Amino acid sequence: MRPSQLRLTRRDLIKSFGALGFLLTPIGRAMGYVAGGSFVDAPRFVMFFKGGAFYPASMKAATINDLANTPIAALQPHAQDLILFKGMSIHGGEPQSDGYQEEHGAGLLGCVTGNSYKYSKNDSYYAYTDHESIDVTIANHYKTVPALAGLAFASLHIGAGAHSDADNVGLGQRYISYRKREPGDTQYGNAIEPVQDAGQVYDMLMARVQLLCSGASNQPAGDMQQLQAALRRKQSLLDFRLQDIADAKRVFGMDSEHASKLDGLVDGWREVEKGLNAQLAAGGAPVVGGGACPTGLRPTGTGENQLNCDKLTAVHDQLIALTKLAFEWDLTRVVAYTLSGASSGQRWPSAGVNQAHHTLEHSNNVEGLDVMGRFYAEKFAGLLSALKSIDDGQGQTALYNSSVILGMECWSNSSSGHYLRDIPFILAGQGAGKFKTGSIVDAKGRNNNDLLISVQNASGIASNVYGLESLCEGPIV
């Protein structure tokens, strides 16, 4: 069979051969069997929400290469993969609600839905919406794409510190993922709560990864105990994979030269076998590492009801590593990640910030706001580094094949009032070739709806409207 007659993706290889797919990919690509371009019109998407906006006056970089003296200095190494927007608005600068007008709800829900919002009776803080958020829209679209219909998760909803609103103001200030309301839903029944326990996210992902690693198992995805039992029955991972290697030779129709190269990988599998046996002897669950499945510890961090960024930082790092795992194994294409709810109560004691982020805004403590901005920028930079470390082939990284929005809500510098104008949104990644990055764009008052339109277009959704049509001009990049 000629390469032109058989075009496989890395996902095809992983689905067929489990962890061996990682090892087969470079060989198949070199022989011309492995197709590229699987992310065109279907890039990964991450909605990374940080709570209160960066203080606009501090975002004074003249060019994208001049971030060093701003709160987002940590993003300088990624400058050529970014677009920084200045002068962008949410809701046209005024809350779009049929009831109580309040900027925190407008900021969060406007950021992710581009649409109007409501409040629960006379409670001025419990904002909610009947409209989809951008992550859910893209995930639902990908369900209709045959090549992506079998993803383990249509989308992941995770975060750390999402419940840390300073005033305990409620669900509408915490959640960034919303699906359309369905019959039987309660008031907030269409809000998707982020998972803030890294161990729980690990269990969700590893149940699927372990099935890929032990492809002969018929165990259900969520039954960790049975999966462990299946792995114990396969303590010789080398023997278990020999049949897969033979199948690969047959599928590829390999000549003796390439078959010999594949046989040379067997020595590497013996090292994998050692690690697997050691892990099983210790009673731990194996995790993916460099394409194989053994070794690694279950993370224990949780961001539930946590305000202290010194304690949250490790949880963020764990969840970013798990996001990388999910993307490496193509378990999902969409992640919604919440660093903080709106009206944030987070603080960073080790950096000298002992007041809530929201309090810093209303006391016009710009120095403190910039310190908090640095924390969020560092976490966003960690995500970008993780994505850039994933090799998608053809000289492309997962960051290249992603659209990543660093979103935020309103800002303030006084004891009263919040502002929905001049919000410094950031887009990272090239959307599988759709975006030209490495610049600062003056939005000139255009709304974040146009950024959401750009992202949905990159994801294969052909529409010049997202959210309230009156706020849309069309794609901004």
TORKOL-4160 file (C-alpha; in steps of 0.2 Angstrom, whole numbers, padded with zeros to 4 digits, m for minus):
477
<pt num="1" X="0000" Y="0000" Z="0000"/>
<pt num="2" X="0007" Y="0017" Z="m0005"/>
<pt num="3" X="0007" Y="0032" Z="0007"/>
<pt num="4" X="m0004" Y="0041" Z="m0004"/>
<pt num="5" X="m0017" Y="0028" Z="m0001"/>
<pt num="6" X="m0016" Y="0028" Z="0018"/>
<pt num="7" X="m0017" Y="0044" Z="0027"/>
<pt num="8" X="m0018" Y="0043" Z="0046"/>
<pt num="9" X="m0018" Y="0056" Z="0060"/>
<pt num="10" X="m0009" Y="0054" Z="0076"/>
<pt num="11" X="m0026" Y="0052" Z="0084"/>
<pt num="12" X="m0029" Y="0037" Z="0072"/>
<pt num="13" X="m0013" Y="0029" Z="0079"/>
<pt num="14" X="m0017" Y="0032" Z="0097"/>
<pt num="15" X="m0034" Y="0025" Z="0095"/>
<pt num="16" X="m0028" Y="0010" Z="0086"/>
<pt num="17" X="m0012" Y="0007" Z="0096"/>
<pt num="18" X="m0013" Y="0016" Z="0112"/>
<pt num="19" X="0003" Y="0023" Z="0119"/>
<pt num="20" X="0012" Y="0015" Z="0105"/>
<pt num="21" X="0004" Y="0027" Z="0094"/>
<pt num="22" X="0016" Y="0041" Z="0100"/>
<pt num="23" X="0031" Y="0030" Z="0095"/>
<pt num="24" X="0023" Y="0025" Z="0078"/>
<pt num="25" X="0019" Y="0043" Z="0074"/>
<pt num="26" X="0037" Y="0049" Z="0069"/>
<pt num="27" X="0040" Y="0033" Z="0059"/>
<pt num="28" X="0024" Y="0034" Z="0050"/>
<pt num="29" X="0026" Y="0053" Z="0046"/>
<pt num="30" X="0044" Y="0049" Z="0039"/>
<pt num="31" X="0037" Y="0036" Z="0028"/>
<pt num="32" X="0023" Y="0048" Z="0022"/>
<pt num="33" X="0008" Y="0038" Z="0030"/>
<pt num="34" X="0003" Y="0050" Z="0044"/>
<pt num="35" X="m0007" Y="0065" Z="0038"/>
<pt num="36" X="m0006" Y="0083" Z="0044"/>
<pt num="37" X="m0018" Y="0097" Z="0046"/>
<pt num="38" X="m0030" Y="0088" Z="0057"/>
<pt num="39" X="m0032" Y="0104" Z="0067"/>
<pt num="40" X="m0037" Y="0115" Z="0052"/>
<pt num="41" X="m0054" Y="0122" Z="0056"/>
<pt num="42" X="m0054" Y="0112" Z="0072"/>
<pt num="43" X="m0040" Y="0120" Z="0083"/>
<pt num="44" X="m0040" Y="0117" Z="0102"/>
<pt num="45" X="m0048" Y="0131" Z="0111"/>
<pt num="46" X="m0045" Y="0137" Z="0129"/>
<pt num="47" X="m0055" Y="0150" Z="0138"/>
<pt num="48" X="m0044" Y="0156" Z="0152"/>
<pt num="49" X="m0053" Y="0168" Z="0164"/>
<pt num="50" X="m0044" Y="0178" Z="0177"/>
<pt num="51" X="m0057" Y="0188" Z="0186"/>
<pt num="52" X="m0054" Y="0207" Z="0187"/>
<pt num="53" X="m0046" Y="0215" Z="0172"/>
<pt num="54" X="m0028" Y="0220" Z="0171"/>
<pt num="55" X="m0027" Y="0239" Z="0176"/>
<pt num="56" X="m0027" Y="0247" Z="0159"/>
<pt num="57" X="m0015" Y="0261" Z="0162"/>
<pt num="58" X="m0002" Y="0249" Z="0167"/>
<pt num="59" X="m0003" Y="0240" Z="0151"/>
<pt num="60" X="0008" Y="0253" Z="0143"/>
<pt num="61" X="0019" Y="0243" Z="0131"/>
<pt num="62" X="0022" Y="0252" Z="0114"/>
<pt num="63" X="0025" Y="0236" Z="0105"/>
<pt num="64" X="0022" Y="0217" Z="0109"/>
<pt num="65" X="0041" Y="0216" Z="0112"/>
<pt num="66" X="0040" Y="0229" Z="0126"/>
<pt num="67" X="0030" Y="0219" Z="0140"/>
<pt num="68" X="0045" Y="0220" Z="0152"/>
<pt num="69" X="0038" Y="0234" Z="0163"/>
<pt num="70" X="0020" Y="0229" Z="0163"/>
<pt num="71" X="0010" Y="0216" Z="0174"/>
<pt num="72" X="0011" Y="0204" Z="0160"/>
<pt num="73" X="0030" Y="0203" Z="0159"/>
<pt num="74" X="0030" Y="0185" Z="0161"/>
<pt num="75" X="0022" Y="0183" Z="0143"/>
<pt num="76" X="0037" Y="0192" Z="0135"/>
<pt num="77" X="0045" Y="0175" Z="0130"/>
<pt num="78" X="0028" Y="0171" Z="0121"/>
<pt num="79" X="0026" Y="0188" Z="0113"/>
<pt num="80" X="0026" Y="0182" Z="0095"/>
<pt num="81" X="0012" Y="0170" Z="0099"/>
<pt num="82" X="0001" Y="0184" Z="0106"/>
<pt num="83" X="m0011" Y="0197" Z="0101"/>
<pt num="84" X="m0014" Y="0210" Z="0115"/>
<pt num="85" X="m0029" Y="0221" Z="0113"/>
<pt num="86" X="m0031" Y="0238" Z="0119"/>
<pt num="87" X="m0047" Y="0248" Z="0119"/>
<pt num="88" X="m0059" Y="0234" Z="0119"/>
<pt num="89" X="m0076" Y="0234" Z="0127"/>
<pt num="90" X="m0088" Y="0222" Z="0135"/>
<pt num="91" X="m0107" Y="0226" Z="0132"/>
<pt num="92" X="m0102" Y="0242" Z="0123"/>
<pt num="93" X="m0096" Y="0249" Z="0140"/>
<pt num="94" X="m0113" Y="0247" Z="0148"/>
<pt num="95" X="m0121" Y="0232" Z="0156"/>
<pt num="96" X="m0134" Y="0224" Z="0144"/>
<pt num="97" X="m0147" Y="0217" Z="0156"/>
<pt num="98" X="m0166" Y="0218" Z="0157"/>
<pt num="99" X="m0165" Y="0221" Z="0175"/>
<pt num="100" X="m0152" Y="0227" Z="0188"/>
<pt num="101" X="m0137" Y="0235" Z="0180"/>
<pt num="102" X="m0121" Y="0228" Z="0188"/>
<pt num="103" X="m0104" Y="0227" Z="0180"/>
<pt num="104" X="m0097" Y="0211" Z="0188"/>
<pt num="105" X="m0111" Y="0200" Z="0180"/>
<pt num="106" X="m0110" Y="0210" Z="0164"/>
<pt num="107" X="m0091" Y="0208" Z="0164"/>
<pt num="108" X="m0090" Y="0189" Z="0167"/>
<pt num="109" X="m0105" Y="0184" Z="0157"/>
<pt num="110" X="m0102" Y="0197" Z="0143"/>
<pt num="111" X="m0084" Y="0190" Z="0142"/>
<pt num="112" X="m0089" Y="0172" Z="0138"/>
<pt num="113" X="m0106" Y="0174" Z="0130"/>
<pt num="114" X="m0106" Y="0191" Z="0122"/>
<pt num="115" X="m0124" Y="0192" Z="0126"/>
<pt num="116" X="m0136" Y="0199" Z="0139"/>
<pt num="117" X="m0139" Y="0193" Z="0156"/>
<pt num="118" X="m0152" Y="0193" Z="0170"/>
<pt num="119" X="m0153" Y="0193" Z="0189"/>
<pt num="120" X="m0163" Y="0183" Z="0201"/>
<pt num="121" X="m0178" Y="0194" Z="0207"/>
<pt num="122" X="m0172" Y="0207" Z="0219"/>
<pt num="123" X="m0155" Y="0200" Z="0222"/>
<pt num="124" X="m0143" Y="0211" Z="0213"/>
<pt num="125" X="m0128" Y="0200" Z="0213"/>
<pt num="126" X="m0135" Y="0183" Z="0207"/>
<pt num="127" X="m0132" Y="0185" Z="0188"/>
<pt num="128" X="m0137" Y="0172" Z="0176"/>
<pt num="129" X="m0139" Y="0169" Z="0157"/>
<pt num="130" X="m0149" Y="0159" Z="0145"/>
<pt num="131" X="m0136" Y="0159" Z="0132"/>
<pt num="132" X="m0121" Y="0148" Z="0128"/>
<pt num="133" X="m0103" Y="0152" Z="0132"/>
<pt num="134" X="m0090" Y="0152" Z="0118"/>
<pt num="135" X="m0082" Y="0136" Z="0125"/>
<pt num="136" X="m0099" Y="0127" Z="0124"/>
<pt num="137" X="m0103" Y="0133" Z="0107"/>
<pt num="138" X="m0086" Y="0127" Z="0100"/>
<pt num="139" X="m0088" Y="0110" Z="0109"/>
<pt num="140" X="m0105" Y="0107" Z="0102"/>
<pt num="141" X="m0099" Y="0111" Z="0085"/>
<pt num="142" X="m0085" Y="0099" Z="0086"/>
<pt num="143" X="m0098" Y="0085" Z="0091"/>
<pt num="144" X="m0104" Y="0087" Z="0073"/>
<pt num="145" X="m0087" Y="0085" Z="0065"/>
<pt num="146" X="m0085" Y="0066" Z="0061"/>
<pt num="147" X="m0067" Y="0065" Z="0065"/>
<pt num="148" X="m0070" Y="0073" Z="0082"/>
<pt num="149" X="m0086" Y="0064" Z="0087"/>
<pt num="150" X="m0077" Y="0051" Z="0097"/>
<pt num="151" X="m0067" Y="0063" Z="0108"/>
<pt num="152" X="m0068" Y="0057" Z="0126"/>
<pt num="153" X="m0073" Y="0074" Z="0133"/>
<pt num="154" X="m0082" Y="0087" Z="0122"/>
<pt num="155" X="m0075" Y="0099" Z="0134"/>
<pt num="156" X="m0067" Y="0101" Z="0151"/>
<pt num="157" X="m0072" Y="0113" Z="0164"/>
<pt num="158" X="m0058" Y="0116" Z="0177"/>
<pt num="159" X="m0050" Y="0129" Z="0188"/>
<pt num="160" X="m0043" Y="0134" Z="0205"/>
<pt num="161" X="m0050" Y="0148" Z="0215"/>
<pt num="162" X="m0066" Y="0150" Z="0205"/>
<pt num="163" X="m0077" Y="0151" Z="0221"/>
<pt num="164" X="m0066" Y="0165" Z="0228"/>
<pt num="165" X="m0077" Y="0180" Z="0225"/>
<pt num="166" X="m0074" Y="0194" Z="0238"/>
<pt num="167" X="m0092" Y="0197" Z="0243"/>
<pt num="168" X="m0099" Y="0179" Z="0242"/>
<pt num="169" X="m0110" Y="0186" Z="0228"/>
<pt num="170" X="m0115" Y="0169" Z="0220"/>
<pt num="171" X="m0115" Y="0158" Z="0205"/>
<pt num="172" X="m0117" Y="0171" Z="0192"/>
<pt num="173" X="m0100" Y="0178" Z="0197"/>
<pt num="174" X="m0091" Y="0161" Z="0198"/>
<pt num="175" X="m0095" Y="0151" Z="0182"/>
<pt num="176" X="m0089" Y="0154" Z="0165"/>
<pt num="177" X="m0097" Y="0140" Z="0155"/>
<pt num="178" X="m0115" Y="0140" Z="0151"/>
<pt num="179" X="m0126" Y="0129" Z="0140"/>
<pt num="180" X="m0143" Y="0134" Z="0133"/>
<pt num="181" X="m0156" Y="0132" Z="0146"/>
<pt num="182" X="m0166" Y="0115" Z="0144"/>
<pt num="183" X="m0183" Y="0110" Z="0151"/>
<pt num="184" X="m0182" Y="0106" Z="0169"/>
<pt num="185" X="m0167" Y="0116" Z="0173"/>
<pt num="186" X="m0167" Y="0126" Z="0189"/>
<pt num="187" X="m0162" Y="0145" Z="0189"/>
<pt num="188" X="m0144" Y="0141" Z="0187"/>
<pt num="189" X="m0146" Y="0124" Z="0180"/>
<pt num="190" X="m0137" Y="0128" Z="0164"/>
<pt num="191" X="m0121" Y="0134" Z="0172"/>
<pt num="192" X="m0107" Y="0121" Z="0172"/>
<pt num="193" X="m0097" Y="0121" Z="0188"/>
<pt num="194" X="m0078" Y="0120" Z="0186"/>
<pt num="195" X="m0069" Y="0105" Z="0194"/>
<pt num="196" X="m0056" Y="0113" Z="0206"/>
<pt num="197" X="m0049" Y="0096" Z="0213"/>
<pt num="198" X="m0034" Y="0092" Z="0203"/>
<pt num="199" X="m0035" Y="0074" Z="0209"/>
<pt num="200" X="m0053" Y="0072" Z="0202"/>
<pt num="201" X="m0047" Y="0079" Z="0185"/>
<pt num="202" X="m0033" Y="0067" Z="0185"/>
<pt num="203" X="m0045" Y="0052" Z="0189"/>
<pt num="204" X="m0056" Y="0058" Z="0174"/>
<pt num="205" X="m0042" Y="0059" Z="0162"/>
<pt num="206" X="m0032" Y="0044" Z="0168"/>
<pt num="207" X="m0047" Y="0033" Z="0166"/>
<pt num="208" X="m0047" Y="0036" Z="0148"/>
<pt num="209" X="m0028" Y="0036" Z="0146"/>
<pt num="210" X="m0027" Y="0019" Z="0155"/>
<pt num="211" X="m0039" Y="0012" Z="0142"/>
<pt num="212" X="m0028" Y="0018" Z="0128"/>
<pt num="213" X="m0013" Y="0011" Z="0137"/>
<pt num="214" X="m0022" Y="m0006" Z="0139"/>
<pt num="215" X="m0031" Y="m0007" Z="0123"/>
<pt num="216" X="m0036" Y="m0025" Z="0126"/>
<pt num="217" X="m0046" Y="m0021" Z="0141"/>
<pt num="218" X="m0065" Y="m0020" Z="0141"/>
<pt num="219" X="m0066" Y="m0012" Z="0158"/>
<pt num="220" X="m0078" Y="0004" Z="0159"/>
<pt num="221" X="m0069" Y="0021" Z="0158"/>
<pt num="222" X="m0074" Y="0026" Z="0175"/>
<pt num="223" X="m0069" Y="0010" Z="0185"/>
<pt num="224" X="m0052" Y="0014" Z="0192"/>
<pt num="225" X="m0051" Y="m0002" Z="0202"/>
<pt num="226" X="m0055" Y="m0013" Z="0188"/>
<pt num="227" X="m0043" Y="m0004" Z="0177"/>
<pt num="228" X="m0029" Y="m0007" Z="0190"/>
<pt num="229" X="m0034" Y="m0025" Z="0190"/>
<pt num="230" X="m0032" Y="m0026" Z="0171"/>
<pt num="231" X="m0015" Y="m0018" Z="0171"/>
<pt num="232" X="m0009" Y="m0030" Z="0184"/>
<pt num="233" X="m0014" Y="m0044" Z="0172"/>
<pt num="234" X="m0002" Y="m0036" Z="0160"/>
<pt num="235" X="0013" Y="m0033" Z="0171"/>
<pt num="236" X="0024" Y="m0037" Z="0156"/>
<pt num="237" X="0020" Y="m0022" Z="0145"/>
<pt num="238" X="0033" Y="m0028" Z="0132"/>
<pt num="239" X="0024" Y="m0044" Z="0129"/>
<pt num="240" X="0007" Y="m0035" Z="0128"/>
<pt num="241" X="0013" Y="m0023" Z="0115"/>
<pt num="242" X="0022" Y="m0036" Z="0104"/>
<pt num="243" X="0006" Y="m0040" Z="0095"/>
<pt num="244" X="0003" Y="m0022" Z="0092"/>
<pt num="245" X="0020" Y="m0020" Z="0084"/>
<pt num="246" X="0016" Y="m0034" Z="0073"/>
<pt num="247" X="m0001" Y="m0026" Z="0068"/>
<pt num="248" X="0008" Y="m0010" Z="0065"/>
<pt num="249" X="0020" Y="m0018" Z="0053"/>
<pt num="250" X="0005" Y="m0026" Z="0044"/>
<pt num="251" X="m0005" Y="m0010" Z="0043"/>
<pt num="252" X="0010" Y="0000" Z="0036"/>
<pt num="253" X="0016" Y="m0014" Z="0025"/>
<pt num="254" X="0033" Y="m0010" Z="0031"/>
<pt num="255" X="0049" Y="m0015" Z="0021"/>
<pt num="256" X="0063" Y="m0024" Z="0031"/>
<pt num="257" X="0072" Y="m0007" Z="0034"/>
<pt num="258" X="0058" Y="0001" Z="0043"/>
<pt num="259" X="0052" Y="m0015" Z="0052"/>
<pt num="260" X="0070" Y="m0016" Z="0059"/>
<pt num="261" X="0069" Y="0002" Z="0065"/>
<pt num="262" X="0053" Y="m0002" Z="0074"/>
<pt num="263" X="0060" Y="m0018" Z="0082"/>
<pt num="264" X="0073" Y="m0006" Z="0089"/>
<pt num="265" X="0060" Y="0002" Z="0099"/>
<pt num="266" X="0058" Y="m0014" Z="0109"/>
<pt num="267" X="0073" Y="m0010" Z="0121"/>
<pt num="268" X="0064" Y="0006" Z="0126"/>
<pt num="269" X="0048" Y="m0004" Z="0130"/>
<pt num="270" X="0059" Y="m0014" Z="0142"/>
<pt num="271" X="0062" Y="0002" Z="0152"/>
<pt num="272" X="0043" Y="0005" Z="0151"/>
<pt num="273" X="0040" Y="m0012" Z="0158"/>
<pt num="274" X="0052" Y="m0009" Z="0173"/>
<pt num="275" X="0043" Y="0007" Z="0177"/>
<pt num="276" X="0026" Y="m0001" Z="0176"/>
<pt num="277" X="0030" Y="m0015" Z="0187"/>
<pt num="278" X="0038" Y="m0003" Z="0200"/>
<pt num="279" X="0022" Y="0008" Z="0200"/>
<pt num="280" X="0010" Y="m0007" Z="0201"/>
<pt num="281" X="0021" Y="m0014" Z="0216"/>
<pt num="282" X="0019" Y="0003" Z="0225"/>
<pt num="283" X="0000" Y="0002" Z="0222"/>
<pt num="284" X="0000" Y="0019" Z="0212"/>
<pt num="285" X="m0009" Y="0023" Z="0196"/>
<pt num="286" X="0001" Y="0025" Z="0181"/>
<pt num="287" X="0001" Y="0041" Z="0171"/>
<pt num="288" X="0007" Y="0046" Z="0154"/>
<pt num="289" X="0025" Y="0052" Z="0153"/>
<pt num="290" X="0033" Y="0055" Z="0136"/>
<pt num="291" X="0020" Y="0045" Z="0127"/>
<pt num="292" X="0021" Y="0029" Z="0138"/>
<pt num="293" X="0010" Y="0026" Z="0153"/>
<pt num="294" X="0019" Y="0022" Z="0169"/>
<pt num="295" X="0026" Y="0032" Z="0183"/>
<pt num="296" X="0019" Y="0048" Z="0191"/>
<pt num="297" X="0009" Y="0052" Z="0207"/>
<pt num="298" X="m0010" Y="0058" Z="0208"/>
<pt num="299" X="m0010" Y="0076" Z="0212"/>
<pt num="300" X="m0019" Y="0082" Z="0228"/>
<pt num="301" X="m0021" Y="0100" Z="0226"/>
<pt num="302" X="m0038" Y="0108" Z="0227"/>
<pt num="303" X="m0044" Y="0126" Z="0224"/>
<pt num="304" X="m0061" Y="0125" Z="0232"/>
<pt num="305" X="m0065" Y="0140" Z="0242"/>
<pt num="306" X="m0047" Y="0146" Z="0242"/>
<pt num="307" X="m0042" Y="0164" Z="0242"/>
<pt num="308" X="m0023" Y="0163" Z="0245"/>
<pt num="309" X="m0013" Y="0163" Z="0228"/>
<pt num="310" X="0002" Y="0155" Z="0238"/>
<pt num="311" X="m0009" Y="0140" Z="0240"/>
<pt num="312" X="m0017" Y="0141" Z="0223"/>
<pt num="313" X="m0001" Y="0142" Z="0213"/>
<pt num="314" X="0003" Y="0123" Z="0215"/>
<pt num="315" X="m0015" Y="0119" Z="0210"/>
<pt num="316" X="m0014" Y="0129" Z="0195"/>
<pt num="317" X="0002" Y="0121" Z="0190"/>
<pt num="318" X="m0006" Y="0104" Z="0192"/>
<pt num="319" X="m0021" Y="0108" Z="0182"/>
<pt num="320" X="m0010" Y="0115" Z="0168"/>
<pt num="321" X="0000" Y="0099" Z="0167"/>
<pt num="322" X="m0017" Y="0090" Z="0166"/>
<pt num="323" X="m0023" Y="0101" Z="0152"/>
<pt num="324" X="m0007" Y="0096" Z="0143"/>
<pt num="325" X="m0011" Y="0078" Z="0146"/>
<pt num="326" X="m0028" Y="0080" Z="0139"/>
<pt num="327" X="m0022" Y="0088" Z="0123"/>
<pt num="328" X="m0007" Y="0077" Z="0121"/>
<pt num="329" X="m0019" Y="0062" Z="0121"/>
<pt num="330" X="m0032" Y="0072" Z="0111"/>
<pt num="331" X="m0045" Y="0068" Z="0124"/>
<pt num="332" X="m0053" Y="0085" Z="0121"/>
<pt num="333" X="m0051" Y="0100" Z="0110"/>
<pt num="334" X="m0060" Y="0112" Z="0122"/>
<pt num="335" X="m0055" Y="0118" Z="0140"/>
<pt num="336" X="m0063" Y="0131" Z="0151"/>
<pt num="337" X="m0051" Y="0136" Z="0164"/>
<pt num="338" X="m0056" Y="0148" Z="0179"/>
<pt num="339" X="m0042" Y="0156" Z="0189"/>
<pt num="340" X="m0054" Y="0167" Z="0199"/>
<pt num="341" X="m0072" Y="0172" Z="0199"/>
<pt num="342" X="m0078" Y="0189" Z="0196"/>
<pt num="343" X="m0077" Y="0202" Z="0211"/>
<pt num="344" X="m0061" Y="0192" Z="0216"/>
<pt num="345" X="m0057" Y="0189" Z="0234"/>
<pt num="346" X="m0040" Y="0182" Z="0230"/>
<pt num="347" X="m0024" Y="0189" Z="0238"/>
<pt num="348" X="m0005" Y="0185" Z="0237"/>
<pt num="349" X="0003" Y="0187" Z="0254"/>
<pt num="350" X="0020" Y="0181" Z="0249"/>
<pt num="351" X="0021" Y="0195" Z="0236"/>
<pt num="352" X="0015" Y="0208" Z="0249"/>
<pt num="353" X="m0004" Y="0208" Z="0244"/>
<pt num="354" X="m0015" Y="0204" Z="0259"/>
<pt num="355" X="m0031" Y="0213" Z="0253"/>
<pt num="356" X="m0044" Y="0205" Z="0241"/>
<pt num="357" X="m0041" Y="0209" Z="0223"/>
<pt num="358" X="m0059" Y="0217" Z="0223"/>
<pt num="359" X="m0054" Y="0228" Z="0238"/>
<pt num="360" X="m0038" Y="0234" Z="0229"/>
<pt num="361" X="m0049" Y="0240" Z="0215"/>
<pt num="362" X="m0060" Y="0250" Z="0225"/>
<pt num="363" X="m0046" Y="0258" Z="0235"/>
<pt num="364" X="m0036" Y="0262" Z="0219"/>
<pt num="365" X="m0021" Y="0252" Z="0225"/>
<pt num="366" X="m0013" Y="0251" Z="0207"/>
<pt num="367" X="0003" Y="0244" Z="0214"/>
<pt num="368" X="m0007" Y="0229" Z="0222"/>
<pt num="369" X="m0017" Y="0227" Z="0206"/>
<pt num="370" X="m0002" Y="0225" Z="0196"/>
<pt num="371" X="0006" Y="0212" Z="0208"/>
<pt num="372" X="m0010" Y="0202" Z="0206"/>
<pt num="373" X="m0009" Y="0204" Z="0187"/>
<pt num="374" X="0008" Y="0197" Z="0188"/>
<pt num="375" X="0002" Y="0181" Z="0196"/>
<pt num="376" X="m0012" Y="0178" Z="0183"/>
<pt num="377" X="0001" Y="0182" Z="0169"/>
<pt num="378" X="0013" Y="0169" Z="0176"/>
<pt num="379" X="0000" Y="0156" Z="0176"/>
<pt num="380" X="m0006" Y="0160" Z="0158"/>
<pt num="381" X="0012" Y="0159" Z="0153"/>
<pt num="382" X="0014" Y="0142" Z="0161"/>
<pt num="383" X="m0001" Y="0136" Z="0150"/>
<pt num="384" X="0007" Y="0143" Z="0134"/>
<pt num="385" X="0023" Y="0134" Z="0139"/>
<pt num="386" X="0014" Y="0118" Z="0141"/>
<pt num="387" X="0005" Y="0119" Z="0124"/>
<pt num="388" X="0021" Y="0124" Z="0115"/>
<pt num="389" X="0030" Y="0109" Z="0122"/>
<pt num="390" X="0018" Y="0097" Z="0113"/>
<pt num="391" X="0024" Y="0092" Z="0096"/>
<pt num="392" X="0009" Y="0091" Z="0083"/>
<pt num="393" X="0021" Y="0086" Z="0069"/>
<pt num="394" X="0025" Y="0096" Z="0053"/>
<pt num="395" X="0035" Y="0108" Z="0064"/>
<pt num="396" X="0019" Y="0113" Z="0073"/>
<pt num="397" X="0016" Y="0114" Z="0091"/>
<pt num="398" X="m0001" Y="0113" Z="0101"/>
<pt num="399" X="0001" Y="0131" Z="0104"/>
<pt num="400" X="0001" Y="0134" Z="0085"/>
<pt num="401" X="m0014" Y="0123" Z="0083"/>
<pt num="402" X="m0024" Y="0132" Z="0097"/>
<pt num="403" X="m0034" Y="0148" Z="0100"/>
<pt num="404" X="m0032" Y="0153" Z="0118"/>
<pt num="405" X="m0041" Y="0168" Z="0126"/>
<pt num="406" X="m0036" Y="0176" Z="0142"/>
<pt num="407" X="m0052" Y="0184" Z="0147"/>
<pt num="408" X="m0057" Y="0195" Z="0161"/>
<pt num="409" X="m0072" Y="0206" Z="0168"/>
<pt num="410" X="m0073" Y="0224" Z="0173"/>
<pt num="411" X="m0060" Y="0235" Z="0182"/>
<pt num="412" X="m0061" Y="0249" Z="0195"/>
<pt num="413" X="m0050" Y="0262" Z="0203"/>
<pt num="414" X="m0062" Y="0271" Z="0214"/>
<pt num="415" X="m0074" Y="0267" Z="0229"/>
<pt num="416" X="m0089" Y="0267" Z="0217"/>
<pt num="417" X="m0091" Y="0262" Z="0199"/>
<pt num="418" X="m0083" Y="0248" Z="0188"/>
<pt num="419" X="m0078" Y="0250" Z="0170"/>
<pt num="420" X="m0082" Y="0239" Z="0155"/>
<pt num="421" X="m0071" Y="0249" Z="0143"/>
<pt num="422" X="m0053" Y="0247" Z="0139"/>
<pt num="423" X="m0052" Y="0229" Z="0143"/>
<pt num="424" X="m0035" Y="0222" Z="0138"/>
<pt num="425" X="m0040" Y="0205" Z="0131"/>
<pt num="426" X="m0026" Y="0193" Z="0125"/>
<pt num="427" X="m0027" Y="0180" Z="0111"/>
<pt num="428" X="m0013" Y="0167" Z="0110"/>
<pt num="429" X="m0010" Y="0154" Z="0097"/>
<pt num="430" X="m0012" Y="0154" Z="0079"/>
<pt num="431" X="m0028" Y="0144" Z="0078"/>
<pt num="432" X="m0020" Y="0131" Z="0066"/>
<pt num="433" X="m0014" Y="0145" Z="0054"/>
<pt num="434" X="m0029" Y="0157" Z="0055"/>
<pt num="435" X="m0021" Y="0171" Z="0066"/>
<pt num="436" X="m0006" Y="0181" Z="0063"/>
<pt num="437" X="0001" Y="0184" Z="0081"/>
<pt num="438" X="0015" Y="0195" Z="0088"/>
<pt num="439" X="0006" Y="0212" Z="0089"/>
<pt num="440" X="m0004" Y="0224" Z="0099"/>
<pt num="441" X="m0021" Y="0228" Z="0091"/>
<pt num="442" X="m0031" Y="0244" Z="0095"/>
<pt num="443" X="m0049" Y="0238" Z="0096"/>
<pt num="444" X="m0055" Y="0257" Z="0096"/>
<pt num="445" X="m0070" Y="0253" Z="0106"/>
<pt num="446" X="m0075" Y="0237" Z="0097"/>
<pt num="447" X="m0083" Y="0224" Z="0108"/>
<pt num="448" X="m0075" Y="0207" Z="0113"/>
<pt num="449" X="m0089" Y="0199" Z="0103"/>
<pt num="450" X="m0078" Y="0202" Z="0088"/>
<pt num="451" X="m0064" Y="0192" Z="0096"/>
<pt num="452" X="m0077" Y="0178" Z="0100"/>
<pt num="453" X="m0082" Y="0179" Z="0081"/>
<pt num="454" X="m0064" Y="0177" Z="0076"/>
<pt num="455" X="m0061" Y="0162" Z="0087"/>
<pt num="456" X="m0077" Y="0153" Z="0081"/>
<pt num="457" X="m0073" Y="0156" Z="0063"/>
<pt num="458" X="m0056" Y="0148" Z="0066"/>
<pt num="459" X="m0065" Y="0133" Z="0074"/>
<pt num="460" X="m0075" Y="0131" Z="0058"/>
<pt num="461" X="m0091" Y="0140" Z="0062"/>
<pt num="462" X="m0095" Y="0152" Z="0048"/>
<pt num="463" X="m0104" Y="0167" Z="0056"/>
<pt num="464" X="m0101" Y="0185" Z="0058"/>
<pt num="465" X="m0111" Y="0186" Z="0074"/>
<pt num="466" X="m0108" Y="0179" Z="0092"/>
<pt num="467" X="m0119" Y="0185" Z="0106"/>
<pt num="468" X="m0129" Y="0201" Z="0104"/>
<pt num="469" X="m0129" Y="0206" Z="0086"/>
<pt num="470" X="m0130" Y="0224" Z="0090"/>
<pt num="471" X="m0112" Y="0223" Z="0098"/>
<pt num="472" X="m0105" Y="0214" Z="0083"/>
<pt num="473" X="m0095" Y="0221" Z="0068"/>
<pt num="474" X="m0086" Y="0205" Z="0063"/>
<pt num="475" X="m0070" Y="0196" Z="0066"/>
<pt num="476" X="m0057" Y="0207" Z="0073"/>
<pt num="477" X="m0042" Y="0196" Z="0067"/>
